[in-house]
Amino acid sequence: MVVTLDSQLEAALNEEAKRQGIAAEELARTLLRERLLAKPRLEPRDEWERELLAATRPWGVSFSDAALSSEGLYE
């Protein structure tokens, strides 16, 4: 498949690829894969699911392996 890009899009793609240190073709494949093959977002079916999804936040917390072990869970 051959895709023709306008000059502005091609320049942006080349600039981003250079910044990431990869070929423009690889970046284009990666972006298309992420966009087109991404898992669909969860769509709430009722008010309870809407509230549950609204309550989720990326808090940025990661637990150590020890904290997630069976002994760590009880400490």
N, CA, C and O atoms as CSV, one atom per row, in Angstrom:
chain,resi,resn,atom,element,x,y,z
A,1,MET,N,N,0.848,-1.170,0.000
A,1,MET,CA,C,0.000,0.000,0.000
A,1,MET,C,C,0.894,1.233,0.000
A,1,MET,O,O,1.896,1.284,0.713
A,2,VAL,N,N,0.537,2.191,-0.776
A,2,VAL,CA,C,1.256,3.458,-0.830
A,2,VAL,C,C,0.306,4.544,-0.363
A,2,VAL,O,O,-0.816,4.654,-0.858
A,3,VAL,N,N,0.756,5.343,0.586
A,3,VAL,CA,C,-0.041,6.443,1.115
A,3,VAL,C,C,0.674,7.737,0.778
A,3,VAL,O,O,1.864,7.881,1.058
A,4,THR,N,N,-0.034,8.672,0.185
A,4,THR,CA,C,0.545,9.957,-0.158
A,4,THR,C,C,0.200,10.962,0.930
A,4,THR,O,O,-0.969,11.154,1.263
A,5,LEU,N,N,1.223,11.601,1.479
A,5,LEU,CA,C,1.035,12.582,2.543
A,5,LEU,C,C,1.225,13.983,1.997
A,5,LEU,O,O,2.037,14.199,1.096
A,6,ASP,N,N,0.472,14.944,2.544
A,6,ASP,CA,C,0.731,16.322,2.161
A,6,ASP,C,C,2.035,16.772,2.827
A,6,ASP,O,O,2.522,16.111,3.744
A,7,SER,N,N,2.587,17.864,2.381
A,7,SER,CA,C,3.914,18.289,2.846
A,7,SER,C,C,3.948,18.569,4.340
A,7,SER,O,O,4.944,18.270,4.998
A,8,GLN,N,N,2.887,19.134,4.886
A,8,GLN,CA,C,2.845,19.454,6.321
A,8,GLN,C,C,2.861,18.174,7.164
A,8,GLN,O,O,3.591,18.089,8.152
A,9,LEU,N,N,2.065,17.194,6.776
A,9,LEU,CA,C,2.011,15.933,7.515
A,9,LEU,C,C,3.318,15.167,7.376
A,9,LEU,O,O,3.796,14.576,8.345
A,10,GLU,N,N,3.897,15.170,6.190
A,10,GLU,CA,C,5.166,14.492,5.974
A,10,GLU,C,C,6.276,15.127,6.811
A,10,GLU,O,O,7.107,14.420,7.382
A,11,ALA,N,N,6.290,16.454,6.883
A,11,ALA,CA,C,7.300,17.149,7.687
A,11,ALA,C,C,7.142,16.819,9.168
A,11,ALA,O,O,8.128,16.589,9.868
A,12,ALA,N,N,5.898,16.797,9.638
A,12,ALA,CA,C,5.645,16.469,11.045
A,12,ALA,C,C,6.060,15.035,11.354
A,12,ALA,O,O,6.653,14.768,12.399
A,13,LEU,N,N,5.751,14.120,10.449
A,13,LEU,CA,C,6.123,12.716,10.631
A,13,LEU,C,C,7.636,12.561,10.666
A,13,LEU,O,O,8.175,11.877,11.535
A,14,ASN,N,N,8.321,13.198,9.717
A,14,ASN,CA,C,9.782,13.121,9.678
A,14,ASN,C,C,10.417,13.729,10.919
A,14,ASN,O,O,11.383,13.184,11.453
A,15,GLU,N,N,9.885,14.851,11.380
A,15,GLU,CA,C,10.423,15.511,12.571
A,15,GLU,C,C,10.262,14.637,13.809
A,15,GLU,O,O,11.195,14.491,14.599
A,16,GLU,N,N,9.086,14.062,13.973
A,16,GLU,CA,C,8.840,13.203,15.138
A,16,GLU,C,C,9.686,11.933,15.065
A,16,GLU,O,O,10.202,11.473,16.083
A,17,ALA,N,N,9.828,11.369,13.878
A,17,ALA,CA,C,10.649,10.168,13.711
A,17,ALA,C,C,12.101,10.470,14.044
A,17,ALA,O,O,12.771,9.665,14.692
A,18,LYS,N,N,12.586,11.610,13.610
A,18,LYS,CA,C,13.966,12.004,13.914
A,18,LYS,C,C,14.144,12.196,15.422
A,18,LYS,O,O,15.162,11.805,15.994
A,19,ARG,N,N,13.132,12.808,16.056
A,19,ARG,CA,C,13.198,13.033,17.505
A,19,ARG,C,C,13.249,11.711,18.268
A,19,ARG,O,O,13.944,11.597,19.277
A,20,GLN,N,N,12.508,10.709,17.778
A,20,GLN,CA,C,12.480,9.401,18.432
A,20,GLN,C,C,13.624,8.500,17.984
A,20,GLN,O,O,13.856,7.446,18.576
A,21,GLY,N,N,14.336,8.912,16.943
A,21,GLY,CA,C,15.467,8.122,16.468
A,21,GLY,C,C,15.074,6.875,15.705
A,21,GLY,O,O,15.786,5.871,15.734
A,22,ILE,N,N,13.938,6.933,15.019
A,22,ILE,CA,C,13.489,5.796,14.217
A,22,ILE,C,C,13.145,6.281,12.813
A,22,ILE,O,O,13.054,7.484,12.570
A,23,ALA,N,N,12.954,5.343,11.896
A,23,ALA,CA,C,12.580,5.694,10.526
A,23,ALA,C,C,11.134,6.195,10.497
A,23,ALA,O,O,10.299,5.769,11.295
A,24,ALA,N,N,10.862,7.096,9.573
A,24,ALA,CA,C,9.514,7.648,9.441
A,24,ALA,C,C,8.495,6.547,9.134
A,24,ALA,O,O,7.365,6.596,9.619
A,25,GLU,N,N,8.888,5.566,8.339
A,25,GLU,CA,C,7.979,4.468,8.007
A,25,GLU,C,C,7.608,3.655,9.240
A,25,GLU,O,O,6.461,3.241,9.404
A,26,GLU,N,N,8.596,3.430,10.106
A,26,GLU,CA,C,8.343,2.686,11.352
A,26,GLU,C,C,7.393,3.468,12.252
A,26,GLU,O,O,6.479,2.892,12.841
A,27,LEU,N,N,7.605,4.780,12.360
A,27,LEU,CA,C,6.719,5.610,13.172
A,27,LEU,C,C,5.300,5.584,12.607
A,27,LEU,O,O,4.335,5.475,13.363
A,28,ALA,N,N,5.168,5.684,11.293
A,28,ALA,CA,C,3.843,5.657,10.671
A,28,ALA,C,C,3.140,4.333,10.956
A,28,ALA,O,O,1.952,4.324,11.279
A,29,ARG,N,N,3.860,3.209,10.842
A,29,ARG,CA,C,3.266,1.897,11.143
A,29,ARG,C,C,2.829,1.821,12.605
A,29,ARG,O,O,1.744,1.331,12.918
A,30,THR,N,N,3.688,2.311,13.486
A,30,THR,CA,C,3.377,2.277,14.917
A,30,THR,C,C,2.133,3.104,15.226
A,30,THR,O,O,1.243,2.652,15.946
A,31,LEU,N,N,2.077,4.308,14.682
A,31,LEU,CA,C,0.915,5.168,14.923
A,31,LEU,C,C,-0.367,4.560,14.368
A,31,LEU,O,O,-1.409,4.608,15.021
A,32,LEU,N,N,-0.298,3.993,13.177
A,32,LEU,CA,C,-1.484,3.354,12.608
A,32,LEU,C,C,-1.909,2.142,13.429
A,32,LEU,O,O,-3.100,1.934,13.658
A,33,ARG,N,N,-0.946,1.347,13.870
A,33,ARG,CA,C,-1.248,0.164,14.675
A,33,ARG,C,C,-1.915,0.576,15.988
A,33,ARG,O,O,-2.919,-0.011,16.389
A,34,GLU,N,N,-1.351,1.592,16.655
A,34,GLU,CA,C,-1.923,2.040,17.930
A,34,GLU,C,C,-3.340,2.579,17.743
A,34,GLU,O,O,-4.219,2.342,18.572
A,35,ARG,N,N,-3.547,3.293,16.664
A,35,ARG,CA,C,-4.845,3.928,16.435
A,35,ARG,C,C,-5.903,2.939,15.940
A,35,ARG,O,O,-7.040,2.948,16.411
A,36,LEU,N,N,-5.525,2.099,14.999
A,36,LEU,CA,C,-6.517,1.232,14.367
A,36,LEU,C,C,-6.728,-0.095,15.076
A,36,LEU,O,O,-7.809,-0.679,14.989
A,37,LEU,N,N,-5.714,-0.575,15.773
A,37,LEU,CA,C,-5.848,-1.871,16.440
A,37,LEU,C,C,-5.998,-1.743,17.952
A,37,LEU,O,O,-5.933,-2.740,18.673
A,38,ALA,N,N,-6.195,-0.537,18.424
A,38,ALA,CA,C,-6.338,-0.317,19.865
A,38,ALA,C,C,-7.623,-0.960,20.362
A,38,ALA,O,O,-8.606,-1.088,19.632
A,39,LYS,N,N,-7.584,-1.356,21.618
A,39,LYS,CA,C,-8.778,-1.929,22.235
A,39,LYS,C,C,-9.839,-0.835,22.349
A,39,LYS,O,O,-9.522,0.318,22.643
A,40,PRO,N,N,-11.078,-1.197,22.120
A,40,PRO,CA,C,-12.133,-0.187,22.227
A,40,PRO,C,C,-12.290,0.293,23.673
A,40,PRO,O,O,-12.095,-0.463,24.625
A,41,ARG,N,N,-12.640,1.541,23.801
A,41,ARG,CA,C,-12.880,2.099,25.136
A,41,ARG,C,C,-14.143,1.487,25.727
A,41,ARG,O,O,-15.055,1.086,25.004
A,42,LEU,N,N,-14.177,1.425,27.027
A,42,LEU,CA,C,-15.368,0.931,27.708
A,42,LEU,C,C,-16.464,1.982,27.620
A,42,LEU,O,O,-16.240,3.152,27.929
A,43,GLU,N,N,-17.612,1.571,27.209
A,43,GLU,CA,C,-18.764,2.458,27.147
A,43,GLU,C,C,-19.736,2.043,28.233
A,43,GLU,O,O,-20.239,0.920,28.214
A,44,PRO,N,N,-20.009,2.928,29.179
A,44,PRO,CA,C,-20.926,2.567,30.270
A,44,PRO,C,C,-22.343,2.324,29.748
A,44,PRO,O,O,-22.826,3.017,28.852
A,45,ARG,N,N,-22.986,1.324,30.335
A,45,ARG,CA,C,-24.346,0.971,29.916
A,45,ARG,C,C,-25.414,1.601,30.788
A,45,ARG,O,O,-26.572,1.701,30.381
A,46,ASP,N,N,-25.034,2.031,31.993
A,46,ASP,CA,C,-26.016,2.650,32.875
A,46,ASP,C,C,-25.310,3.643,33.799
A,46,ASP,O,O,-24.096,3.832,33.717
A,47,GLU,N,N,-26.081,4.264,34.668
A,47,GLU,CA,C,-25.537,5.304,35.560
A,47,GLU,C,C,-24.479,4.743,36.506
A,47,GLU,O,O,-23.476,5.407,36.769
A,48,TRP,N,N,-24.686,3.545,37.016
A,48,TRP,CA,C,-23.725,2.934,37.929
A,48,TRP,C,C,-22.380,2.753,37.241
A,48,TRP,O,O,-21.344,3.084,37.818
A,49,GLU,N,N,-22.379,2.239,36.027
A,49,GLU,CA,C,-21.120,2.056,35.289
A,49,GLU,C,C,-20.476,3.399,34.955
A,49,GLU,O,O,-19.251,3.515,34.990
A,50,ARG,N,N,-21.281,4.420,34.631
A,50,ARG,CA,C,-20.726,5.754,34.371
A,50,ARG,C,C,-20.003,6.286,35.600
A,50,ARG,O,O,-18.900,6.820,35.486
A,51,GLU,N,N,-20.605,6.148,36.762
A,51,GLU,CA,C,-19.991,6.622,37.999
A,51,GLU,C,C,-18.737,5.825,38.343
A,51,GLU,O,O,-17.744,6.390,38.803
A,52,LEU,N,N,-18.782,4.528,38.121
A,52,LEU,CA,C,-17.626,3.683,38.388
A,52,LEU,C,C,-16.446,4.076,37.502
A,52,LEU,O,O,-15.322,4.198,37.988
A,53,LEU,N,N,-16.689,4.274,36.216
A,53,LEU,CA,C,-15.620,4.677,35.307
A,53,LEU,C,C,-15.131,6.090,35.605
A,53,LEU,O,O,-13.945,6.377,35.438
A,54,ALA,N,N,-16.015,6.971,36.039
A,54,ALA,CA,C,-15.618,8.339,36.371
A,54,ALA,C,C,-14.738,8.373,37.617
A,54,ALA,O,O,-13.938,9.294,37.785
A,55,ALA,N,N,-14.877,7.384,38.484
A,55,ALA,CA,C,-14.106,7.357,39.726
A,55,ALA,C,C,-12.672,6.886,39.518
A,55,ALA,O,O,-11.824,7.089,40.387
A,56,THR,N,N,-12.395,6.269,38.394
A,56,THR,CA,C,-11.044,5.753,38.160
A,56,THR,C,C,-10.109,6.890,37.805
A,56,THR,O,O,-10.474,7.799,37.059
A,57,ARG,N,N,-8.910,6.836,38.340
A,57,ARG,CA,C,-7.895,7.847,38.073
A,57,ARG,C,C,-6.542,7.166,37.958
A,57,ARG,O,O,-6.286,6.201,38.678
A,58,PRO,N,N,-5.679,7.630,37.088
A,58,PRO,CA,C,-4.314,7.089,37.017
A,58,PRO,C,C,-3.468,7.699,38.134
A,58,PRO,O,O,-2.799,8.710,37.920
A,59,TRP,N,N,-3.489,7.114,39.287
A,59,TRP,CA,C,-2.809,7.686,40.442
A,59,TRP,C,C,-1.294,7.566,40.357
A,59,TRP,O,O,-0.594,8.260,41.093
A,60,GLY,N,N,-0.770,6.727,39.503
A,60,GLY,CA,C,0.678,6.615,39.344
A,60,GLY,C,C,1.342,5.856,40.473
A,60,GLY,O,O,2.512,6.093,40.773
A,61,VAL,N,N,0.624,4.957,41.096
A,61,VAL,CA,C,1.180,4.189,42.208
A,61,VAL,C,C,1.545,2.806,41.702
A,61,VAL,O,O,0.749,2.152,41.028
A,62,SER,N,N,2.758,2.361,42.032
A,62,SER,CA,C,3.092,0.983,41.734
A,62,SER,C,C,3.613,0.327,43.003
A,62,SER,O,O,4.434,0.882,43.733
A,63,PHE,N,N,3.110,-0.860,43.231
A,63,PHE,CA,C,3.481,-1.604,44.420
A,63,PHE,C,C,4.648,-2.529,44.111
A,63,PHE,O,O,4.786,-3.024,42.993
A,64,SER,N,N,5.473,-2.751,45.102
A,64,SER,CA,C,6.586,-3.676,44.935
A,64,SER,C,C,6.053,-5.106,44.884
A,64,SER,O,O,4.921,-5.367,45.289
A,65,ASP,N,N,6.869,-6.024,44.388
A,65,ASP,CA,C,6.466,-7.430,44.352
A,65,ASP,C,C,6.193,-7.958,45.754
A,65,ASP,O,O,5.274,-8.752,45.960
A,66,ALA,N,N,7.005,-7.508,46.725
A,66,ALA,CA,C,6.820,-7.958,48.104
A,66,ALA,C,C,5.470,-7.497,48.649
A,66,ALA,O,O,4.812,-8.233,49.384
A,67,ALA,N,N,5.060,-6.288,48.294
A,67,ALA,CA,C,3.790,-5.768,48.793
A,67,ALA,C,C,2.609,-6.544,48.212
A,67,ALA,O,O,1.544,-6.604,48.828
A,68,LEU,N,N,2.788,-7.128,47.047
A,68,LEU,CA,C,1.711,-7.872,46.412
A,68,LEU,C,C,1.762,-9.366,46.699
A,68,LEU,O,O,0.885,-10.112,46.262
A,69,SER,N,N,2.779,-9.807,47.426
A,69,SER,CA,C,2.866,-11.222,47.783
A,69,SER,C,C,1.822,-11.540,48.846
A,69,SER,O,O,1.240,-10.631,49.438
A,70,SER,N,N,1.585,-12.813,49.087
A,70,SER,CA,C,0.576,-13.176,50.085
A,70,SER,C,C,0.956,-12.668,51.477
A,70,SER,O,O,0.076,-12.301,52.257
A,71,GLU,N,N,2.255,-12.641,51.801
A,71,GLU,CA,C,2.670,-12.123,53.102
A,71,GLU,C,C,2.521,-10.588,53.141
A,71,GLU,O,O,2.114,-10.021,54.155
A,72,GLY,N,N,2.852,-9.938,52.033
A,72,GLY,CA,C,2.801,-8.486,51.976
A,72,GLY,C,C,1.393,-7.936,52.081
A,72,GLY,O,O,1.198,-6.816,52.552
A,73,LEU,N,N,0.409,-8.710,51.647
A,73,LEU,CA,C,-0.963,-8.250,51.697
A,73,LEU,C,C,-1.488,-8.154,53.132
A,73,LEU,O,O,-2.428,-7.406,53.399
A,74,TYR,N,N,-0.889,-8.901,54.045
A,74,TYR,CA,C,-1.381,-8.912,55.419
A,74,TYR,C,C,-0.608,-7.974,56.330
A,74,TYR,O,O,-0.945,-7.834,57.506
A,75,GLU,N,N,0.417,-7.333,55.804
A,75,GLU,CA,C,1.209,-6.417,56.642
A,75,GLU,C,C,0.652,-5.028,56.627
A,75,GLU,O,O,1.199,-4.138,57.278
